[in-house]
């Protein structure tokens, strides 16, 4: 979906800035709330369901706010997507995870213990609904959508990827050892997620992000990487970045079943 018009660049500056800035504030604030809830409720499976449910609720409410801001500036509301888009996003997330995990193992001569790969996987999938829903609603439904509408899709993709990686340095406040390589890898992931949003909608970006996050820790366990910093090591590896760059070319090649055009 390409939303470009000089009209959008000349009017509604306060509202457009509100949409973009509030999206960044929302994702940072929600991250803090998520950490507080984890410390308060603990890390049991039941608490993870509650935390993930709160993340979905926050995202739905904020998405409605973004829709109202979009109507005030006469642009379409953020594209939620379809079931087809969700399936495509899940496949991209799974494919990216498998290719990144196997390539990391081969290049670094890191054996994979497949018997431990699925240990705790259900817990990871439940727990990662919160960050995936909040971050995708804010960055793709907020930043990418509004910047694409007011400027063009190129700027939308850039703003949806580089700041996305840079804001992960915020994780240092919670003890996460974020490095430049990790931020770079996350920025490239933001590129793929932004392209999935523009092509297939918000649920597609969410599906990819959710599967990737959930399986990332499983690779850390299966390859016996350090529990502290292992995820950042895996996501920041050049092999992971290369896989994500290659996959970023694919969304535009998938044909639309309605128009039968890529």
C-alpha positions in Angstrom: 0.0 0.0 0.0 1.6 3.2 -1.1 0.3 6.4 0.5 2.1 9.4 -1.2 0.6 12.8 -1.8 1.9 16.4 -1.5 -1.3 17.1 0.3 -0.3 15.0 3.2 3.1 16.7 3.4 1.6 20.2 3.7 -1.0 19.9 6.4 -1.8 18.4 9.9 1.8 18.7 11.2 0.8 18.7 14.9 -1.4 15.6 14.5 1.2 13.7 12.4 3.9 14.4 14.9 1.6 13.4 17.8 1.0 10.0 16.1 4.7 9.3 15.5 6.0 10.6 18.9 3.1 8.9 20.8 4.0 5.6 19.1 7.6 5.8 20.4 6.4 6.8 23.9 3.9 3.9 23.8 6.4 1.2 23.1 8.9 2.5 25.7 6.2 2.9 28.3 4.7 -0.5 27.6 8.2 -2.1 27.9 8.5 -0.6 31.4 5.0 -1.8 32.3 5.9 -5.2 31.0 9.0 -5.5 33.1 7.1 -4.3 36.2 4.4 -6.9 35.6 7.0 -9.6 35.3 8.6 -8.7 38.6 5.2 -8.3 40.3 3.4 -11.4 38.9 6.5 -13.6 38.4 7.4 -15.8 35.4 4.9 -18.6 35.7 2.9 -19.7 32.7 -0.3 -18.3 34.2 1.4 -14.9 34.8 2.7 -14.9 31.2 -0.9 -15.4 29.9 -1.9 -12.4 32.0 1.0 -10.2 30.8 0.5 -11.2 27.2 -3.2 -10.5 27.5 -2.5 -7.0 28.8 -0.1 -6.4 25.9 -2.9 -7.3 23.4 -5.3 -5.0 25.3 -2.8 -2.1 25.3 -2.1 -2.7 21.6 -5.8 -2.8 20.6 -6.5 0.5 22.5 -3.5 2.2 21.0 -4.4 1.0 17.5 -7.9 2.6 18.0 -6.2 5.9 18.9 -4.0 5.7 15.8 -7.1 5.1 13.7 -8.7 8.3 15.1 -5.5 10.3 14.4 -5.5 8.9 10.9 -9.1 10.0 10.3 -8.2 13.5 11.6 -5.5 13.8 8.9 -7.6 12.2 6.1 -5.5 9.2 5.6 -6.5 5.5 5.8 -6.2 3.9 9.3 -3.4 1.5 9.9 -3.8 -1.7 7.8 -4.6 -4.6 10.2 -4.2 -7.2 7.6 -5.9 -10.6 6.9 -5.5 -14.2 7.8 -3.4 -14.8 4.7 -1.1 -12.0 5.9 -0.8 -13.6 9.3 0.1 -17.0 7.8 2.7 -15.3 5.5 4.2 -13.5 8.5 4.4 -16.7 10.6 6.2 -18.4 7.7 8.7 -15.6 7.3 9.4 -15.7 11.1 9.9 -19.5 11.0 12.0 -19.4 7.9 14.2 -16.6 9.2 14.7 -18.4 12.5 15.6 -21.8 10.9 18.0 -20.2 8.3 19.6 -18.0 11.0 20.0 -20.8 13.5 21.4 -23.3 11.1 23.8 -20.8 9.5 25.0 -19.6 12.9 25.7 -23.2 13.9 27.6 -24.1 10.7 29.7 -20.9 10.6 30.6 -20.9 14.3 30.9 -24.7 14.6 28.3 -24.6 17.3 26.5 -28.0 17.7 22.8 -28.0 17.9 21.2 -30.1 20.6 17.8 -30.7 19.0 16.5 -32.6 22.0 16.5 -29.4 24.1 15.3 -27.1 21.3 11.6 -27.4 22.2 12.1 -27.4 26.0 9.9 -24.5 27.3 8.9 -23.5 23.8 5.2 -23.1 24.7 6.2 -20.8 27.6 8.3 -18.7 25.2 5.5 -18.4 22.6 3.0 -17.2 25.3 5.5 -14.8 26.8 6.5 -13.2 23.6 3.0 -12.1 22.6 3.5 -8.9 24.7 6.6 -7.5 23.0 5.5 -8.5 19.5 2.1 -7.0 19.8 3.2 -3.8 21.5 6.3 -3.1 19.3 4.5 -3.9 16.0 1.5 -1.8 16.8 3.7 1.2 17.7 6.4 0.9 15.0 4.5 -0.6 12.1 1.0 0.6 12.8 2.2 4.0 14.1 5.6 5.1 12.8 5.8 3.3 9.5 2.2 3.9 8.6 2.1 7.6 9.3 5.6 8.4 7.9 4.7 6.4 4.7 1.5 8.5 4.4 3.1 11.9 5.0 6.4 11.3 3.1 6.7 8.1 1.2 7.2 4.4 1.8 11.0 4.6 1.5 11.1 7.0 4.5 8.6 4.8 6.3 10.8 1.8 5.9 13.9 3.7 7.0 12.2 5.2 10.1 10.7 1.8 10.9 14.0 0.0 10.9 16.9 2.2 12.1 15.2 3.7 15.2 13.7 0.3 15.9 17.2 -1.1 16.3 18.4 2.0 18.2 15.6 1.9 20.7 16.7 -1.6 21.7 19.6 0.1 23.6 16.8 1.0 26.0 17.1 -2.6 27.1 20.3 -1.8 28.9 18.2 -0.3 31.7 16.9 -3.8 32.3 20.3 -5.4 32.2 20.3 -6.6 28.6 23.8 -6.4 27.1 22.8 -4.7 23.9 25.7 -4.1 21.5 26.0 -2.2 18.2 26.0 -5.5 16.3 22.8 -6.5 18.0 21.2 -3.1 17.3 22.2 -3.4 13.6 20.7 -6.9 13.4 17.4 -5.6 14.9 17.4 -2.7 12.5 17.6 -5.1 9.6 14.8 -7.1 11.2 12.8 -3.9 11.4 13.3 -3.5 7.6 11.8 -6.9 7.0 8.9 -6.3 9.4 8.2 -2.9 7.8 8.0 -4.4 4.4 5.7 -7.1 5.6 3.4 -4.5 7.2 3.3 -2.4 4.0 2.6 -5.5 1.9 0.3 -7.6 4.1 -0.7 -5.6 7.2 0.0 -5.4 10.9 -0.8 -9.1 11.7 1.8 -10.2 9.2 4.5 -8.2 10.9 3.3 -9.4 14.3 3.4 -13.0 13.2 6.9 -12.8 12.0 8.1 -10.9 15.1 6.3 -13.2 17.5 7.8 -16.4 16.0 11.3 -15.0 15.8 11.3 -13.8 19.4 9.9 -17.1 20.7 12.4 -19.3 18.8 15.4 -17.0 19.4 15.8 -18.2 23.0 15.3 -21.8 21.9 18.3 -21.5 19.6 20.3 -20.0 22.5 19.5 -23.1 24.6 19.9 -25.6 21.8 23.4 -24.3 20.9 24.4 -23.8 24.6 25.0 -20.1 24.2 25.3 -17.9 27.3 22.0 -17.4 29.0 22.9 -13.8 29.6 23.7 -12.1 26.3 23.2 -15.2 24.1 20.1 -13.8 22.4 21.9 -10.6 21.6 24.9 -12.6 20.3 22.5 -14.6 18.0 20.5 -11.7 16.7 23.6 -9.6 16.2 25.6 -12.2 14.3 26.5 -11.4 10.7 24.9 -14.6 9.5 21.6 -13.6 11.0 21.8 -10.1 9.5 22.6 -11.7 6.1 19.6 -14.0 6.3 17.3 -11.1 7.2 18.6 -8.9 4.3 18.0 -11.7 1.8 14.4 -12.3 3.2 13.6 -8.6 2.9 13.6 -9.0 -0.9 10.8 -11.6 -0.8 7.6 -9.7 0.4 7.4 -7.7 -2.8 7.7 -10.9 -4.9 4.6 -12.6 -3.4 1.6 -12.2 -5.7 -1.6 -10.7 -4.6 -4.4 -13.3 -5.1 -6.8 -10.5 -6.1 -4.7 -8.7 -8.7 -2.4 -11.6 -9.5 0.5 -9.1 -9.4 3.5 -8.9 -7.1 
